């Protein structure tokens, strides 16, 4: 027997509502949570229409399947991944084709699954654990009969063949998923050499991510032991579909296992140093089917790592490209905002630059998640708008040597910044795809 | 001279404490015994004897059953005492009960009985019962010895902090302040609310700077420091045992290990993140700073006072480290500061000193001189070399050798006697260690190794304990032996030991000569004086086997003397119980020595150095 997938009813409604234009295909993402026993699908999102590079009908192609842009699908998956809280991820893909393409569809899905996985893994700072499920789901739907075929591929094994899986719908599966929250303080100092600034920053973040991963996680003040159940003693509450909120704490040791017994400090000559400082709000959801505390701890830790690396990555994509002559420059990383996802008990998130408004966020939800959110639903309260004075003061206190030179205050309306931020939104999809295509 | 008939057994009447039994006259039984003894049929004669060590419980009627090649069961019982035994047959040589220098030792006897599967079941049951009680009282004794030495509980906090510092390449002079600032950052970090102590082997977490928050309700700031012990799980041979059970026997671990953690989560809701770039050429310095603080809690100490004490010494340690780092800095090269704890003579507390990594002891003489002066220590022996660092009782020695097994012995009961024993730490070297089969020829080498281990662990030398080959090579190098000696299985004696100590360690030794073993009983004053002033282990050899003398119990009034002997002839594993109970390390009377053989004693002299 293959894996079992339980999908939220709203996923069924959404998939039914999608109709492919005659002779074309629709691709999209299946989003949810894996567990050892079965997976839960809470959201399906179709790949947005790509506007650039002429009309799809311009080029004559033999089959509509060939028209599917692998990189575009993968980039969409990556962008959507950033919007997901801890514990929720892209589980697989769906593909709606005309009946005559049913056979070829499996091959296309396999190709897409591997492309998406590779793309998402590339920007991820944490490693999969043994517990992690590496089966990815594909759902092929015939546009005429609406018949759905569910299969899985093991992304660990490039030679794998499709395995049949069980797909069924159920209502309200995620309404009672417990949520874990925490705010994490970040204080990283990363030396950067001219030749490979991006790699340096990534390495610095990776070292920090390892610390977080190895850290001790407390849930509601209690230590998480290996196999204890998160909901032990409170299962009755769960049955009444009340969402439980847990407070997570992470304690780290600054040990660097790779350092060994050194006699002297590591010296690195560098042209710049980058410090990432502040506090981030983190959130993770965990399914309510006898979840283990260790999985809850893993989900929240991964969200901590992701939310910081995502933001730095977003900045690297744009802002660091103009390496100014300034001695010292402070840039605000975008703040994380949340919105409750209709039809589920979850929230999704987005990153909002200082000069953006919730309307910009709502627009992105529409584009990437195919979801009409109300502007008022967007919760901007979890992270404060970047406060200028405090971090600058902190930099003076703590930066060490460079603090002896006054850090020029940077105004939030600085032209460079504004330009970049807007560029972020407008060029988000296209600029990255271009980069990936190079 | 009567020697044991059993192959490979070196026990003889004059040297060993055991009794000696005749072989049976019945030819069939005698052949069985001969076969068991590893000898050809009919090789015994009326003068052949088998020592009591090969008999279960030292009882002849059981027949010989304990042999060295049968390692599981061997227990060279040296005792042959008390009423368990049958009446000796005529011509068996049996020592008087509780003979001089052999305190009766029920325990070893009973354990030997237990170790053998055969035997009368009814007897076994009672002995099992006996054994448990005996064992417990023995454990108590050991525990008491440890705890009277130091009645307090040591809290030891360890952890790693990452030191990170940016040095402006164009501005050298700012380096010092940048380094100081980075250390200040570390001090701020450990003074903040995010500091967490994780109590090892327990679920207890403590936030010492967050109004003493703890994950266990009962562990409040005002709780007595010993309360923490009930939450610590004691590893006991793989199976976990709560310390509560153990409490009856032992007062628990005498060291509470804490690990330093930092909480990265905050309770505040408001958050933001920024990225700051400083563009100018610079050197980035990073090193792990391993902090290691101790606090000896005693009397009225509470958990709160223990924790604030530890936070205080943590900050002080970081300041000391800053000083050391700055002192040894060469431009952008920083040496990692390493803390060492020292227990000073005649003081219960520990002194922590920071040394720069990679700088050998020989280059730190000035620092040690300062320390000796500061603590009013004599300047004739090392106290602050790295090798002198305090060894925490809960840490195993990684090399596998036993340390100071004699500390687990009861002191002999001799009227008016004072104890004069080896000072400091040695390791027990004996036959068959290091995958070298030197059974029968290496005893003096092993005794020499024990002496070398003393000099190494007292900090006199960095040189590792020499191997047999290195010892032989040293003797060839000084011209004492011809080159073919290297790799041979030839014995060495006290004079050779003296030569090797001089050659390899630069240690001179006095030689004490006695023409007859019986004279050793009158050497109490010389030996007592040696242990008083030098405190080094003595190698004794000569006409017969070599041993190590670790001390004497000597009465100036009566002249009565007992010798604390470490026997290098032991071939078994590093099992403290066997070694102390079977007399491989033990107190011996003057009759231990071959009364008619000559002996040379090598008394190593300590160099005056710090």
Interface residues (C-beta under 8 A of the other chain):
Chain A: X182 X183 X184 X185 X186 X189 X191 X192 X212 X215 X216 X218 X221 X222 X223 X248 X249 X250 X251 X252 X253 X254 X255 X256 X259 X261 X262 X263 X264 X265 X266 X267 X268 X269 X270 X271 X272 X273 X274 X275 X276 X277 X278 X279 X280 X281 X308 X311 X312 X315 X320 X323 X324 X325 X326 X327 X328 X329 X330 X331 X332 X333 X335 X381 X382 X383 X384 X385 X386 X387 X391 X395 X398 X399 X400 X401 X402 X403 X404 X407
Chain B: X159 X160 X161 X162 X163 X164 X165 X166 X167 X168 X169 X171 X174 X177 X178 X181 X182 X185 X194 X196 X198 X203 X205 X215 X259 X260 X261 X262 X263 X264 X265 X266 X267 X268 X269 X270 X271 X272 X273 X274 X275 X276 X277 X278 X279 X280 X281 X282 X283 X284 X285 X286 X287 X288 X332 X333 X334 X335 X336 X357 X358
